[in-house]
């Protein structure tokens, strides 16, 4: 479905996030796209420009993590319902 287009995936998953301002939602989509395009890289290495890095690290008390996560959960649920089989693999490894 989104095997090659990180921007399309990021918009599908996070594009409906209600963060009080459409620019905030666009920022989340942009960050998710950058990270998906650069799997295994840090946020700093995955980001294309300093403004993206600054925006990602900027603290805003108006944005709750639940408001970012909820649309991701909802969209993932939609995708899972379309599949005949879904493997939910969990790594329970811990470090101490």
C-alpha positions in Angstrom: 0.0 0.0 0.0 2.7 2.5 1.0 5.8 0.5 0.4 7.7 3.3 -1.5 6.1 6.6 -0.8 6.9 7.8 2.7 5.1 11.2 2.2 1.9 9.4 1.1 2.1 7.1 4.1 2.7 9.9 6.6 -0.2 11.9 5.2 -2.5 8.9 5.4 -1.5 8.1 9.0 -1.2 11.5 10.5 -2.9 13.9 8.1 -6.1 13.9 10.1 -4.5 14.8 13.4 -6.4 17.6 15.2 -3.6 19.7 16.7 -5.4 23.1 16.8 -3.7 24.5 13.7 -3.2 22.9 10.3 0.4 23.9 10.3 1.0 21.7 13.3 -0.5 18.7 11.5 1.6 19.5 8.4 4.7 19.5 10.6 3.9 16.1 12.1 3.3 14.7 8.6 6.6 16.2 7.4 8.5 14.8 10.3 6.9 11.3 9.9 7.7 11.4 6.2 11.4 12.3 6.9 11.8 9.6 9.5 10.1 7.0 7.2 12.3 7.9 4.3 15.4 7.5 6.6 14.7 4.5 8.7 17.3 4.0 11.4 18.4 7.6 11.3 18.1 10.1 14.1 15.7 12.9 13.7 18.5 15.3 13.1 20.0 13.1 10.3 16.5 12.4 8.8 15.5 16.0 8.6 16.2 17.9 5.5 16.7 21.4 7.0 17.3 23.1 10.4 13.8 24.5 10.6 12.4 21.0 10.5 14.7 19.9 13.3 13.8 23.0 15.4 10.1 22.5 14.8 10.3 18.9 15.9 12.1 19.7 19.1 10.1 22.8 20.0 7.9 22.2 23.0 4.3 23.2 22.7 2.0 22.5 25.6 -1.0 22.7 23.3 0.0 19.5 21.5 -0.8 16.3 23.4 0.9 13.0 22.3 -2.5 11.4 22.3 -3.7 13.7 19.6 -0.8 12.6 17.4 -1.2 8.9 18.2 -5.0 8.6 17.9 -5.2 9.1 14.1 -2.3 6.7 13.7 -4.2 4.1 15.7 -7.4 4.7 13.7 -5.7 4.5 10.3 -3.8 1.4 11.3 -7.1 -0.2 12.4 -8.5 0.6 9.0 -5.6 -1.0 7.2 -5.6 -4.1 9.5 -9.3 -4.7 8.8 -8.6 -5.0 5.1 -6.1 -7.8 5.6 -7.0 -11.5 5.9 -4.1 -12.1 8.2 -2.1 -9.8 10.4 0.9 -10.8 12.4 1.3 -8.8 15.6 4.8 -9.6 16.6 6.2 -8.2 19.9 9.7 -8.2 21.2 9.6 -8.5 25.0 13.3 -8.1 25.4 14.3 -5.8 28.2 17.5 -4.2 29.3 18.6 -3.5 32.9 
